[in-house]
Amino acid sequence: MTRTLGSYIAAVIVAYCFGALFISQGNIAAVTGLGFDVTMSQRLGAIVHDVSGMTDIYLPLVAVSLLLGLPVAFAVVRKNPHLRMIGYVSAGFVALLAMHVIMKAVLGLSGIASTRTLWGLLAQGVAGGIGGYLFCRLSGQSKAD
Amino acid sequence: MALRSGQVQRLDATGQSARTLEGLPESYVLSQGGYFDITLDPKFATNQRIYLSLAHGTPEANGTRIVRGTLNGSRVENLTPIFTVSPLKDTPVHYGGKMQFLPDGTLAMTTGDGFEYREAAQDTFNLMGKVIRINSDGSIPMDNPFADGGQGHPAVWSYGHRNPQGLVFDPDTGELYSHEHGAKGGDELNRIIPGANYGWPAVTKGVNYSGAYISPLRTAPGVEEPLIFWDPSIGASGLALYQGDAFPQWQGALFVGTLVDSDVRKLTFVGDSVSEEILFTEIGERIRDVRVGPDGMLYILTDSDQGRVIRVVPDDLSNAAASSDQEN
């Protein structure tokens, strides 16, 4: 149980960090797309700012998304152990993707600006998938031991 | 007064009686939609023309529109749409819609970025996120900055705005001022210069509601800096220039209502800087608009289910009225 909880927390943190990173770069891509120059220093500064600054809203959303998504994967994986990796990665991917789609449907607006584009939305799925991958690796070690 | 229900009312000078204006087109009422602003023709005394800005369209395709009509009692007649922001959008927010006649008889209006279409504010061919300037019949003046259409839409006066909620002209200085809502932080007051870029969304003092940068650029070459900005946001709403006689100490000051802080800001220019004073906190309601009446009094419109029009009078008049009430 402790290992599962620790794996979940690690998955949330990593998915959050990658998600925030993708959001940050998506926003900067929109700015440079308008013809404005963004230096490497400003880009790196934005990553630090965004990863450290999105804990109020985005981090809880990621935590809830994975909290809902990973147990679904667990239910599938328990009866199909060979699907363990793909199951958790897919669950993480779909969880974060669904979070943004649901938010847009409820609010009528994109809560996260970078998800207005398909690539920005898919990048959020990738962040969730990375979280799912990490959960799979970390929570699975107890069996290997 | 424009109501949340989409109706427009005419309040009599005593503030005791309000009549709903008849004959107006139905506005698109959802979220921030409805009617936005009402202004009188500079020659209203002879032509009775009024101009109203409103959300027009459907959930799938809506935008800010100006209609012109003739006021006959509580009825608006001969209504004609004279301008519609294009392209239409599918969000019910960020319309702008504040209007201001300029001394040459042209009409300026703010437009919003529609929230989901923030990049449109930097597209000079797109009318979202702009201050536009038209003639009173809707035609486009030949001296607009992009009048030839080669570098932008001929109606565009300035660009790079988010959701401007105030517009006022100072006849003494010839300056046009506008304020606009930032996202999280970044509400700003700007001096509007024809053809100028005000930065949104590439240059802003605010951040996304998620906490992420909208842009790491807070300044940039070729982008006008605000005269003052507010972080955290105050929800600037309504903008009035005081030039009346009732409050000599307010002469030349700008007044800005606030939706978030529920007060009124008095802004005074001191050289190149702007000093700010917070007033009327005792009202305790979201302030939707601030105007100066022809009587020199300040009128404050509150935003709630039981919204009020509050008339601010000098102490001596207030005391005289109180004495009169007691005698009666």
Interface residues (C-beta under 8 A of the other chain):
Chain A: A20 I23 S24 N27 I28 A30 V31 G33 L34 G35 F36 V38 Q42 R43 G45 A46 H49 D50 G53 M54 T55 D56 I57 Y58 G108 L109 S110 G111 I112 A113 R116
Chain B: S31 T91 P92 V93 F115 E116 R118 E119 Q122 P201 A202 V203 V207 N208 Y209 S210 G211 A212 Y213 I214 S215 P216 L217 A220
